[in-house]
Amino acid sequence: MVNRKELQPDSSPQAAFGALLRTRREEKGWKQEDLAAEMEYSSTHISSVETGRKMPTLRFSRSADRALGSGDQFERRWRELKHGVLLEGFPEYAGLEGRATEIRLYEIGIIPGLVQTPEYARVLADSAVERGAITPEQAAERVAFLAARQAALDRPRPPMVFLVMDESCIHRNVGGAEVMAAQLDRLVQWAALPNTVLQIAPFEIGERRPFDLPVNLLTLADRSLLCYAESQTQGRLDREPTSVLPMLTAYHQLQAESSSQAASVAMISNVRKGTP
């Protein structure tokens, strides 16, 4: 087919919406012009949504469901986009994470997802529901997605995982005493694994902390590096060596400033003792 753009549905929820639209259209044997006529949109608009260049609207999604006889499939996908169950770039990152040989993580304020207990993860998801940020269904999806990420690392040759947590992660009470006690126990158990290194970046390092936002760095089997970083509303996956290598250097600097694993585990245990 001439000028057919290959889609990457794992790159973002918006791209996944577009890929699904193309799939359902082609299952009908329709060209973009045919779907455009049924939906009362231009074929250019259909093309832009399919290739991820244009964000679908609620009206567009409902029209697609009517035209394609897909129930509320596209409306539900639109609501996931609107509420941001997963930030852009994260689905692709998670897929690569499951195949990485080395994983380096840095987190501020909350325990990183890969070492969260199910109870801790549910509290965070339920809190987002209470704030109106996501729906209960999306909260369940978040928890299930996290469980799948954790399970992907349980393999015959697991990756080496380096984890640095800001001290705030172990002091912030999430879910009450019982949930926090189990979560802190989980951290101590995880640190004892042969393929893990856990360090706490203490408050005392002050301005020597190189990162102000969470950072995820992956080393793949071919030794290529990539970095995923996110703000409150946006995620970005970066493969460019000119920008990823400085992040790796900064991560090494962070490890040098952080407490040793033994001292970090002792710090976690001391905080745990203060949890009834």
ZADO-1210 file (C-alpha; in nm, 4 decimals, padded with zeros to 6 digits):
<atoms>
<atom x="00.0000" y="00.0000" z="00.0000" code="MET" pos="1"/>
<atom x="00.1409" y="00.3385" z="-00.1013" code="VAL" pos="2"/>
<atom x="00.2371" y="00.5843" z="00.1743" code="ASN" pos="3"/>
<atom x="00.1206" y="00.3515" z="00.4481" code="ARG" pos="4"/>
<atom x="00.2816" y="00.4655" z="00.7718" code="LYS" pos="5"/>
<atom x="00.3880" y="00.1912" z="01.0115" code="GLU" pos="6"/>
<atom x="00.2313" y="00.2421" z="01.3522" code="LEU" pos="7"/>
<atom x="00.3912" y="00.1896" z="01.6940" code="GLN" pos="8"/>
<atom x="00.0956" y="00.1244" z="01.9256" code="PRO" pos="9"/>
<atom x="00.3232" y="00.0640" z="02.2283" code="ASP" pos="10"/>
<atom x="00.4796" y="00.4087" z="02.2091" code="SER" pos="11"/>
<atom x="00.1877" y="00.5916" z="02.3741" code="SER" pos="12"/>
<atom x="-00.1845" y="00.5582" z="02.4560" code="PRO" pos="13"/>
<atom x="-00.2573" y="00.8026" z="02.1707" code="GLN" pos="14"/>
<atom x="-00.0682" y="00.5819" z="01.9256" code="ALA" pos="15"/>
<atom x="-00.2520" y="00.2751" z="02.0574" code="ALA" pos="16"/>
<atom x="-00.5861" y="00.4482" z="01.9908" code="PHE" pos="17"/>
<atom x="-00.4817" y="00.5240" z="01.6329" code="GLY" pos="18"/>
<atom x="-00.3584" y="00.1705" z="01.5689" code="ALA" pos="19"/>
<atom x="-00.6849" y="00.0260" z="01.6997" code="LEU" pos="20"/>
<atom x="-00.8842" y="00.2597" z="01.4739" code="LEU" pos="21"/>
<atom x="-00.6881" y="00.1435" z="01.1693" code="ARG" pos="22"/>
<atom x="-00.7298" y="-00.2226" z="01.2666" code="THR" pos="23"/>
<atom x="-01.1066" y="-00.1951" z="01.3102" code="ARG" pos="24"/>
<atom x="-01.1403" y="00.0006" z="00.9844" code="ARG" pos="25"/>
<atom x="-00.9424" y="-00.2554" z="00.7864" code="GLU" pos="26"/>
<atom x="-01.1425" y="-00.5412" z="00.9403" code="GLU" pos="27"/>
<atom x="-01.4436" y="-00.3778" z="00.7740" code="LYS" pos="28"/>
<atom x="-01.2564" y="-00.3628" z="00.4443" code="GLY" pos="29"/>
<atom x="-01.2906" y="00.0168" z="00.4448" code="TRP" pos="30"/>
<atom x="-01.0562" y="00.2818" z="00.3189" code="LYS" pos="31"/>
<atom x="-01.0045" y="00.5986" z="00.5240" code="GLN" pos="32"/>
<atom x="-01.2473" y="00.7736" z="00.2911" code="GLU" pos="33"/>
<atom x="-01.5162" y="00.5153" z="00.3699" code="ASP" pos="34"/>
<atom x="-01.4779" y="00.5570" z="00.7448" code="LEU" pos="35"/>
<atom x="-01.4668" y="00.9348" z="00.7060" code="ALA" pos="36"/>
<atom x="-01.8011" y="00.9299" z="00.5261" code="ALA" pos="37"/>
<atom x="-01.9595" y="00.7122" z="00.7947" code="GLU" pos="38"/>
<atom x="-01.8247" y="00.9305" z="01.0768" code="MET" pos="39"/>
<atom x="-01.8800" y="01.2635" z="00.8993" code="GLU" pos="40"/>
<atom x="-01.5152" y="01.3610" z="00.9299" code="TYR" pos="41"/>
<atom x="-01.2558" y="01.4257" z="00.6596" code="SER" pos="42"/>
<atom x="-01.0250" y="01.1463" z="00.5494" code="SER" pos="43"/>
<atom x="-00.7341" y="01.3716" z="00.6505" code="THR" pos="44"/>
<atom x="-00.8714" y="01.3829" z="01.0045" code="HIS" pos="45"/>
<atom x="-00.9030" y="01.0028" z="01.0119" code="ILE" pos="46"/>
<atom x="-00.5438" y="00.9685" z="00.8911" code="SER" pos="47"/>
<atom x="-00.4149" y="01.2107" z="01.1546" code="SER" pos="48"/>
<atom x="-00.5797" y="01.0171" z="01.4362" code="VAL" pos="49"/>
<atom x="-00.4662" y="00.6793" z="01.3030" code="GLU" pos="50"/>
<atom x="-00.1036" y="00.7929" z="01.2856" code="THR" pos="51"/>
<atom x="-00.1111" y="00.9618" z="01.6264" code="GLY" pos="52"/>
<atom x="-00.0694" y="01.3146" z="01.4922" code="ARG" pos="53"/>
<atom x="-00.4076" y="01.4299" z="01.6218" code="LYS" pos="54"/>
<atom x="-00.5654" y="01.3603" z="01.9609" code="MET" pos="55"/>
<atom x="-00.9158" y="01.2084" z="01.9337" code="PRO" pos="56"/>
<atom x="-01.2067" y="01.3861" z="02.1009" code="THR" pos="57"/>
<atom x="-01.5047" y="01.2383" z="02.2835" code="LEU" pos="58"/>
<atom x="-01.7281" y="01.3196" z="01.9855" code="ARG" pos="59"/>
<atom x="-01.4837" y="01.1520" z="01.7475" code="PHE" pos="60"/>
<atom x="-01.4607" y="00.8417" z="01.9687" code="SER" pos="61"/>
<atom x="-01.8372" y="00.8011" z="01.9955" code="ARG" pos="62"/>
<atom x="-01.8712" y="00.8489" z="01.6210" code="SER" pos="63"/>
<atom x="-01.6101" y="00.5781" z="01.5621" code="ALA" pos="64"/>
<atom x="-01.7990" y="00.3393" z="01.7898" code="ASP" pos="65"/>
<atom x="-02.1233" y="00.4023" z="01.6002" code="ARG" pos="66"/>
<atom x="-01.9637" y="00.3667" z="01.2571" code="ALA" pos="67"/>
<atom x="-01.7627" y="00.0557" z="01.3404" code="LEU" pos="68"/>
<atom x="-02.0178" y="-00.1111" z="01.5678" code="GLY" pos="69"/>
<atom x="-01.7613" y="-00.1380" z="01.8464" code="SER" pos="70"/>
<atom x="-01.9859" y="-00.0723" z="02.1451" code="GLY" pos="71"/>
<atom x="-01.8058" y="00.1834" z="02.3624" code="ASP" pos="72"/>
<atom x="-01.4527" y="00.0610" z="02.2891" code="GLN" pos="73"/>
<atom x="-01.3242" y="00.3873" z="02.1459" code="PHE" pos="74"/>
<atom x="-01.5018" y="00.5998" z="02.4062" code="GLU" pos="75"/>
<atom x="-01.3320" y="00.3961" z="02.6801" code="ARG" pos="76"/>
<atom x="-00.9941" y="00.4383" z="02.5086" code="ARG" pos="77"/>
<atom x="-01.0558" y="00.8125" z="02.4889" code="TRP" pos="78"/>
<atom x="-01.1320" y="00.8272" z="02.8617" code="ARG" pos="79"/>
<atom x="-00.8053" y="00.6459" z="02.9331" code="GLU" pos="80"/>
<atom x="-00.6263" y="00.9082" z="02.7241" code="LEU" pos="81"/>
<atom x="-00.8042" y="01.1931" z="02.9007" code="LYS" pos="82"/>
<atom x="-00.7365" y="01.0671" z="03.2492" code="HIS" pos="83"/>
<atom x="-00.3855" y="00.9484" z="03.1728" code="GLY" pos="84"/>
<atom x="-00.3741" y="00.5965" z="03.3163" code="VAL" pos="85"/>
<atom x="-00.0194" y="00.5733" z="03.1803" code="LEU" pos="86"/>
<atom x="00.1927" y="00.8680" z="03.0759" code="LEU" pos="87"/>
<atom x="00.3088" y="00.8960" z="02.7172" code="GLU" pos="88"/>
<atom x="00.6201" y="00.6901" z="02.6544" code="GLY" pos="89"/>
<atom x="00.5726" y="00.4677" z="02.9592" code="PHE" pos="90"/>
<atom x="00.4131" y="00.1640" z="02.7891" code="PRO" pos="91"/>
<atom x="00.7116" y="00.1422" z="02.5541" code="GLU" pos="92"/>
<atom x="00.9521" y="00.1870" z="02.8453" code="TYR" pos="93"/>
<atom x="00.7823" y="-00.0892" z="03.0444" code="ALA" pos="94"/>
<atom x="00.8161" y="-00.3305" z="02.7534" code="GLY" pos="95"/>
<atom x="01.1889" y="-00.2609" z="02.7308" code="LEU" pos="96"/>
<atom x="01.2255" y="-00.2807" z="03.1087" code="GLU" pos="97"/>
<atom x="01.1055" y="-00.6408" z="03.0934" code="GLY" pos="98"/>
<atom x="01.3979" y="-00.7263" z="02.8625" code="ARG" pos="99"/>
<atom x="01.6721" y="-00.5109" z="03.0156" code="ALA" pos="100"/>
<atom x="01.9919" y="-00.6586" z="03.1562" code="THR" pos="101"/>
<atom x="02.0459" y="-00.3685" z="03.3989" code="GLU" pos="102"/>
<atom x="01.7914" y="-00.1317" z="03.5525" code="ILE" pos="103"/>
<atom x="01.8835" y="00.1835" z="03.7431" code="ARG" pos="104"/>
<atom x="01.6083" y="00.3660" z="03.9298" code="LEU" pos="105"/>
<atom x="01.5850" y="00.6831" z="04.1343" code="TYR" pos="106"/>
<atom x="01.2678" y="00.7870" z="04.3140" code="GLU" pos="107"/>
<atom x="01.1523" y="01.0755" z="04.5324" code="ILE" pos="108"/>
<atom x="00.8624" y="01.0697" z="04.7779" code="GLY" pos="109"/>
<atom x="00.7164" y="00.7233" z="04.7106" code="ILE" pos="110"/>
<atom x="00.8510" y="00.3684" z="04.7001" code="ILE" pos="111"/>
<atom x="00.9374" y="00.2793" z="04.3367" code="PRO" pos="112"/>
<atom x="00.6800" y="00.0673" z="04.1577" code="GLY" pos="113"/>
<atom x="00.9021" y="-00.2357" z="04.1024" code="LEU" pos="114"/>
<atom x="00.9336" y="-00.2903" z="04.4780" code="VAL" pos="115"/>
<atom x="00.5864" y="-00.1802" z="04.5908" code="GLN" pos="116"/>
<atom x="00.3674" y="-00.4294" z="04.7741" code="THR" pos="117"/>
<atom x="00.0192" y="-00.4794" z="04.6220" code="PRO" pos="118"/>
<atom x="-00.1345" y="-00.3047" z="04.9233" code="GLU" pos="119"/>
<atom x="00.0901" y="00.0005" z="04.8891" code="TYR" pos="120"/>
<atom x="00.0164" y="00.0209" z="04.5159" code="ALA" pos="121"/>
<atom x="-00.3582" y="-00.0029" z="04.5762" code="ARG" pos="122"/>
<atom x="-00.3510" y="00.2805" z="04.8291" code="VAL" pos="123"/>
<atom x="-00.1833" y="00.5095" z="04.5752" code="LEU" pos="124"/>
<atom x="-00.4290" y="00.4122" z="04.3026" code="ALA" pos="125"/>
<atom x="-00.7306" y="00.4525" z="04.5319" code="ASP" pos="126"/>
<atom x="-00.6049" y="00.7950" z="04.6361" code="SER" pos="127"/>
<atom x="-00.6017" y="00.9022" z="04.2705" code="ALA" pos="128"/>
<atom x="-00.9640" y="00.7839" z="04.2428" code="VAL" pos="129"/>
<atom x="-01.0617" y="00.9888" z="04.5476" code="GLU" pos="130"/>
<atom x="-00.9055" y="01.2982" z="04.3892" code="ARG" pos="131"/>
<atom x="-01.1055" y="01.2366" z="04.0723" code="GLY" pos="132"/>
<atom x="-00.7887" y="01.1907" z="03.8674" code="ALA" pos="133"/>
<atom x="-00.8816" y="00.8410" z="03.7446" code="ILE" pos="134"/>
<atom x="-01.1775" y="00.6033" z="03.7582" code="THR" pos="135"/>
<atom x="-01.1947" y="00.2887" z="03.9768" code="PRO" pos="136"/>
<atom x="-01.1497" y="00.0809" z="03.6602" code="GLU" pos="137"/>
<atom x="-00.8358" y="00.2739" z="03.5710" code="GLN" pos="138"/>
<atom x="-00.7052" y="00.2292" z="03.9251" code="ALA" pos="139"/>
<atom x="-00.7423" y="-00.1474" z="03.8887" code="ALA" pos="140"/>
<atom x="-00.5631" y="-00.1267" z="03.5541" code="GLU" pos="141"/>
<atom x="-00.2722" y="00.0600" z="03.7132" code="ARG" pos="142"/>
<atom x="-00.2297" y="-00.2009" z="03.9852" code="VAL" pos="143"/>
<atom x="-00.2539" y="-00.4873" z="03.7336" code="ALA" pos="144"/>
<atom x="-00.0030" y="-00.3188" z="03.5028" code="PHE" pos="145"/>
<atom x="00.2420" y="-00.2802" z="03.7922" code="LEU" pos="146"/>
<atom x="00.2035" y="-00.6459" z="03.8866" code="ALA" pos="147"/>
<atom x="00.2825" y="-00.7417" z="03.5264" code="ALA" pos="148"/>
<atom x="00.5970" y="-00.5242" z="03.5334" code="ARG" pos="149"/>
<atom x="00.7142" y="-00.6922" z="03.8520" code="GLN" pos="150"/>
<atom x="00.6403" y="-01.0390" z="03.7139" code="ALA" pos="151"/>
<atom x="00.8393" y="-00.9656" z="03.3962" code="ALA" pos="152"/>
<atom x="01.1569" y="-00.9391" z="03.6067" code="LEU" pos="153"/>
<atom x="01.1056" y="-01.2820" z="03.7653" code="ASP" pos="154"/>
<atom x="01.2887" y="-01.4847" z="03.5041" code="ARG" pos="155"/>
<atom x="01.5773" y="-01.7383" z="03.4922" code="PRO" pos="156"/>
<atom x="01.8335" y="-01.4644" z="03.4238" code="ARG" pos="157"/>
<atom x="01.6917" y="-01.1595" z="03.6019" code="PRO" pos="158"/>
<atom x="01.8360" y="-00.8129" z="03.5404" code="PRO" pos="159"/>
<atom x="02.0710" y="-00.6400" z="03.7804" code="MET" pos="160"/>
<atom x="01.8613" y="-00.3716" z="03.9510" code="VAL" pos="161"/>
<atom x="02.0190" y="-00.0678" z="04.1139" code="PHE" pos="162"/>
<atom x="01.7755" y="00.1343" z="04.3224" code="LEU" pos="163"/>
<atom x="01.8440" y="00.4684" z="04.4894" code="VAL" pos="164"/>
<atom x="01.5589" y="00.6173" z="04.6916" code="MET" pos="165"/>
<atom x="01.5456" y="00.9621" z="04.8395" code="ASP" pos="166"/>
<atom x="01.5113" y="00.9341" z="05.2169" code="GLU" pos="167"/>
<atom x="01.1641" y="01.0871" z="05.1868" code="SER" pos="168"/>
<atom x="01.0396" y="00.7587" z="05.0342" code="CYS" pos="169"/>
<atom x="01.0713" y="00.5653" z="05.3594" code="ILE" pos="170"/>
<atom x="00.9394" y="00.8432" z="05.5848" code="HIS" pos="171"/>
<atom x="00.6248" y="00.9274" z="05.3883" code="ARG" pos="172"/>
<atom x="00.3415" y="00.7295" z="05.5466" code="ASN" pos="173"/>
<atom x="00.1269" y="00.5705" z="05.2757" code="VAL" pos="174"/>
<atom x="-00.1756" y="00.3659" z="05.3786" code="GLY" pos="175"/>
<atom x="-00.1143" y="00.3658" z="05.7535" code="GLY" pos="176"/>
<atom x="00.1088" y="00.1681" z="05.9875" code="ALA" pos="177"/>
<atom x="00.0259" y="-00.1820" z="05.8663" code="GLU" pos="178"/>
<atom x="00.0767" y="-00.1065" z="05.4975" code="VAL" pos="179"/>
<atom x="00.4013" y="00.0816" z="05.5655" code="MET" pos="180"/>
<atom x="00.5374" y="-00.1930" z="05.7910" code="ALA" pos="181"/>
<atom x="00.4837" y="-00.4537" z="05.5204" code="ALA" pos="182"/>
<atom x="00.6332" y="-00.2229" z="05.2580" code="GLN" pos="183"/>
<atom x="00.9474" y="-00.1563" z="05.4615" code="LEU" pos="184"/>
<atom x="00.9846" y="-00.5304" z="05.5257" code="ASP" pos="185"/>
<atom x="00.9568" y="-00.5844" z="05.1520" code="ARG" pos="186"/>
<atom x="01.2439" y="-00.3404" z="05.0904" code="LEU" pos="187"/>
<atom x="01.4713" y="-00.5230" z="05.3358" code="VAL" pos="188"/>
<atom x="01.3893" y="-00.8588" z="05.1748" code="GLN" pos="189"/>
<atom x="01.4408" y="-00.7196" z="04.8258" code="TRP" pos="190"/>
<atom x="01.7836" y="-00.5782" z="04.9181" code="ALA" pos="191"/>
<atom x="01.8974" y="-00.9288" z="05.0144" code="ALA" pos="192"/>
<atom x="01.8483" y="-01.0642" z="04.6612" code="LEU" pos="193"/>
<atom x="02.1672" y="-01.1436" z="04.4672" code="PRO" pos="194"/>
<atom x="02.0763" y="-00.9214" z="04.1708" code="ASN" pos="195"/>
<atom x="01.9816" y="-00.6045" z="04.3599" code="THR" pos="196"/>
<atom x="02.1524" y="-00.3030" z="04.5130" code="VAL" pos="197"/>
<atom x="01.9487" y="-00.0695" z="04.7324" code="LEU" pos="198"/>
<atom x="02.0733" y="00.2675" z="04.8545" code="GLN" pos="199"/>
<atom x="01.9123" y="00.5580" z="05.0379" code="ILE" pos="200"/>
<atom x="02.0046" y="00.9128" z="04.9344" code="ALA" pos="201"/>
<atom x="01.9929" y="01.0810" z="05.2773" code="PRO" pos="202"/>
<atom x="01.8610" y="01.4313" z="05.3296" code="PHE" pos="203"/>
<atom x="02.2137" y="01.5335" z="05.4319" code="GLU" pos="204"/>
<atom x="02.3487" y="01.5252" z="05.0768" code="ILE" pos="205"/>
<atom x="02.1539" y="01.8450" z="05.0150" code="GLY" pos="206"/>
<atom x="02.2528" y="02.0243" z="04.6970" code="GLU" pos="207"/>
<atom x="02.4793" y="01.7354" z="04.5920" code="ARG" pos="208"/>
<atom x="02.1730" y="01.5391" z="04.4833" code="ARG" pos="209"/>
<atom x="02.1949" y="01.5527" z="04.1016" code="PRO" pos="210"/>
<atom x="01.8294" y="01.4768" z="04.0227" code="PHE" pos="211"/>
<atom x="01.5160" y="01.6698" z="04.1157" code="ASP" pos="212"/>
<atom x="01.2804" y="01.4246" z="03.9413" code="LEU" pos="213"/>
<atom x="01.2543" y="01.0426" z="03.9284" code="PRO" pos="214"/>
<atom x="01.4809" y="00.8750" z="03.6732" code="VAL" pos="215"/>
<atom x="01.4788" y="00.5305" z="03.5084" code="ASN" pos="216"/>
<atom x="01.7838" y="00.4083" z="03.3140" code="LEU" pos="217"/>
<atom x="01.7941" y="00.0813" z="03.1197" code="LEU" pos="218"/>
<atom x="02.0832" y="-00.1159" z="02.9731" code="THR" pos="219"/>
<atom x="01.9641" y="-00.3559" z="02.7025" code="LEU" pos="220"/>
<atom x="02.1228" y="-00.6799" z="02.5877" code="ALA" pos="221"/>
<atom x="02.3125" y="-00.5030" z="02.3094" code="ASP" pos="222"/>
<atom x="02.4548" y="-00.2633" z="02.5759" code="ARG" pos="223"/>
<atom x="02.2532" y="00.0279" z="02.4412" code="SER" pos="224"/>
<atom x="02.1214" y="00.2739" z="02.6993" code="LEU" pos="225"/>
<atom x="01.7941" y="00.4565" z="02.7297" code="LEU" pos="226"/>
<atom x="01.6443" y="00.6880" z="02.9861" code="CYS" pos="227"/>
<atom x="01.2846" y="00.7452" z="03.0894" code="TYR" pos="228"/>
<atom x="01.1986" y="01.0502" z="03.2979" code="ALA" pos="229"/>
<atom x="00.8674" y="01.2093" z="03.3813" code="GLU" pos="230"/>
<atom x="00.7053" y="01.5129" z="03.5338" code="SER" pos="231"/>
<atom x="00.3578" y="01.5223" z="03.6888" code="GLN" pos="232"/>
<atom x="00.1881" y="01.5214" z="03.3490" code="THR" pos="233"/>
<atom x="00.4382" y="01.3995" z="03.0885" code="GLN" pos="234"/>
<atom x="00.6816" y="01.1157" z="03.0320" code="GLY" pos="235"/>
<atom x="00.9718" y="01.1015" z="02.7865" code="ARG" pos="236"/>
<atom x="01.1745" y="00.8067" z="02.6577" code="LEU" pos="237"/>
<atom x="01.5212" y="00.9084" z="02.5375" code="ASP" pos="238"/>
<atom x="01.7631" y="00.6911" z="02.3381" code="ARG" pos="239"/>
<atom x="02.0114" y="00.9580" z="02.2269" code="GLU" pos="240"/>
<atom x="02.3613" y="00.8853" z="02.3699" code="PRO" pos="241"/>
<atom x="02.4418" y="01.2565" z="02.3893" code="THR" pos="242"/>
<atom x="02.1672" y="01.3036" z="02.6488" code="SER" pos="243"/>
<atom x="02.1489" y="00.9568" z="02.8084" code="VAL" pos="244"/>
<atom x="02.5207" y="00.9194" z="02.8927" code="LEU" pos="245"/>
<atom x="02.5259" y="01.2360" z="03.1094" code="PRO" pos="246"/>
<atom x="02.2266" y="01.0940" z="03.2978" code="MET" pos="247"/>
<atom x="02.4218" y="00.7739" z="03.3628" code="LEU" pos="248"/>
<atom x="02.7179" y="00.9774" z="03.4876" code="THR" pos="249"/>
<atom x="02.4883" y="01.1728" z="03.7193" code="ALA" pos="250"/>
<atom x="02.3426" y="00.8444" z="03.8467" code="TYR" pos="251"/>
<atom x="02.6914" y="00.7180" z="03.9364" code="HIS" pos="252"/>
<atom x="02.7514" y="01.0451" z="04.1215" code="GLN" pos="253"/>
<atom x="02.4257" y="00.9952" z="04.3094" code="LEU" pos="254"/>
<atom x="02.5309" y="00.6451" z="04.4118" code="GLN" pos="255"/>
<atom x="02.8628" y="00.7791" z="04.5391" code="ALA" pos="256"/>
<atom x="02.6848" y="01.0363" z="04.7570" code="GLU" pos="257"/>
<atom x="02.4249" y="00.7871" z="04.8867" code="SER" pos="258"/>
<atom x="02.4527" y="00.5542" z="05.1856" code="SER" pos="259"/>
<atom x="02.5865" y="00.2019" z="05.1350" code="SER" pos="260"/>
<atom x="02.3399" y="-00.0833" z="05.1048" code="GLN" pos="261"/>
<atom x="02.4179" y="-00.2010" z="05.4595" code="ALA" pos="262"/>
<atom x="02.3659" y="00.1492" z="05.6013" code="ALA" pos="263"/>
<atom x="02.0515" y="00.1941" z="05.3916" code="SER" pos="264"/>
<atom x="01.8990" y="-00.1322" z="05.5150" code="VAL" pos="265"/>
<atom x="01.9817" y="-00.0307" z="05.8712" code="ALA" pos="266"/>
<atom x="01.8060" y="00.3038" z="05.8136" code="MET" pos="267"/>
<atom x="01.4975" y="00.1268" z="05.6771" code="ILE" pos="268"/>
<atom x="01.4975" y="-00.1135" z="05.9722" code="SER" pos="269"/>
<atom x="01.5176" y="00.1765" z="06.2195" code="ASN" pos="270"/>
<atom x="01.2189" y="00.3435" z="06.0526" code="VAL" pos="271"/>
<atom x="01.0384" y="00.0072" z="06.0607" code="ARG" pos="272"/>
<atom x="01.0922" y="-00.0211" z="06.4359" code="LYS" pos="273"/>
<atom x="00.8995" y="00.3003" z="06.4784" code="GLY" pos="274"/>
<atom x="00.6022" y="00.1441" z="06.2947" code="THR" pos="275"/>
<atom x="00.3680" y="-00.0387" z="06.5373" code="PRO" pos="276"/>
</atoms>
